[in-house]
């Protein structure tokens, strides 16, 4: 449990990159938004705003959709893997995105369709939908930052959906999702 800051008390300092500060809760993205502000986005904002996902789920490659987003460095990767608080921040982003997509984690920790999956899926489960790219980013980020169980259970759910509805999830998308978790499957 975190300690409540008293009025006039300075915010804790965190050394590291903008991504580390953002996920530690002491920094903002390039638009001045905190992680908690982004996690509080409503579903319309989650769908229509395109410059937050790179902060919640960073990668080492430049984004075509948000060239201002910072790149995940090897030093960042090591910090995320070493510090549970940083991984918990990514997990909180995952939880929010799962809600958006109509998924929940069951008592075993598996990602499964939620009661509202049908309604939620109408928004993203369509051929060539940009959310398929977001899901690839999420999977790859989870693998890189040391959340393998989360990556695999999301992948398992997405793979089942893709196999059940190949007309909605392109074979190319399935290949990208598979490639994102490949390092975990090779073990």
N, C-alpha and C positions, 0 to 999 in steps of 0.2 A: 504494500500500500504506500502511495506517495504522500509525503508530508505537505500540508497546506502552507503556502507561502504567506507570510504576514505582510500587511500593507507597508510599503516602503522597502521591503526586503528585495534585494537584487535577484533576478532570475539566475538559476544555476548556469554555469558556463560549460559548454561542451566543445572539446577540440575536434576538429575534423572538417570534412567537406560539407558543402551545402546539403547533400543528401543525408549525411549522418546527423546534422543538426535538425533537419526536417523530421527525420524519423525518431530522433530523441525528444522531439516536442519543444525544442527551443528555437527552431528556425522556421522559415516560410519558403514556399516555392517562389518562382520568379514573378508570380502575380501577387505576392504578399499574403497568400493563404496558408494557414497552418494545416497540418495533417488533420486535426480534429474538424476544422471547417470543411475540408474536402469530404471527410467521412460522413458529415452531416448533410451532404448534397441530397436533394430529393432525386427520385428516379429520372425525372426529366433532365435535370442537370447532369446526372451520370451519363445519360445517353447523348446529350447535345454538346456538352463541354468536352473538348478534345485535348486539353493541355495539362491534365492532372495525372493521367494514368502513368506517364513516364516518371513522375515523382513517387507515386505509390509503389510502382513496380519497375525500378530502374534496370537498365541494361547497359553493357559497355559500348553499344553502337548508337550512333546518332539517330534520332527519330526523324522520319520524313515529315511527321505531323506536328512536331514541336522541337524545332532545331535549337531552342533556347534551354531545353532540359539538360541538366548535367549528365555526364556520362559516368557510369559505375566504374570505379577504378579497382584494381586488385587490392589496394589498401582498404577500400570500402568493403569489398567482399570479405576480407579477413575480419574486419570489425563486426559485420553482421553475423558472421559465423561464430565469433567469440562472445558477443554480447546478446544475451537473451532479450533484453528490452528492445533492441533493434529488430530482432526477428518477430517479437510480439507486435510491433508496429506494422510490419508487413502482413502478419496474420490478421490484424484488425482490418487492413485494407482488403484482404481476401474475403473476410466475412461479409463486408459491405458489398463487394462485387458478387458474391454468391447469392445474396439476397436479391440483387438487381436481376440476375439471370434466372431466379426462381429455384435456387438450390438451397439445401440446408445440410448440415452435418448431422448424421444420426448418432445414436448412442455408442456405436463402434468407431466413430470418427470418420466414417465414409461420407463422401459427398453424394447426395441423392436428390431427386426432384422433390421440391416442396409442394404443399397443397396447391399453391398458386402457379405451379410450373407452366401449365397450359397457357395462362394469360401472359405470364412473363415471357415465355418462349416466342409468342407472336411478335415480340419486339426485336428479337435478335436471331432466332433460329430460322434463317432464310439464306438461300444461296448467296455467297459473296458478301455477307454482311460484315461491316467493319468490326463488329464485336468478335468475330472469329480471330482477327488480328490481335485484339486486346487479350483474348484468351491465350493465344500463343505467347504473348509477352508475359502474362501472369505465370504460365507454366514455366517458362524459361527462367524468370526471376526467382521463383520459388526454388528451383534446382540450384541456381547460382548462390543464393543467399543462405542455404542450409536448412530448407524446409522440405525435405524429400517426401515425407509422408503426405503432406498437404498437396504436393505436386502430383504424386502418384494417384491419390484418391480422386482428385479433380480429373486427371487424365482418364482414369477408369470410367468415370461417369460420362465424360465427353466421348470417349471411344464407343461406349454402348449406344449413346444417342446417335452418333454418326453411322454406326452399323445398322441401327433401326430405321434411320431416315436418310439414306444416302442421297436422296433428291434434295435434301436441305443443307447437307454438309458435304462440300466438294471433296473429292479424293485428295486434291492438293492440300486442302485444309487439314485433313486427317494426317497427311504426311508431315505437315509442319508441327502439329500437336505431338506426333510421335517423336519427331526429331528433338523437340524441346525437352522431352523427358528421357531421351536415349541414354544419356550418361547414367541414369539410375537403373535402366533396364539391362545395361551391360554388366552390372555387378554380379 
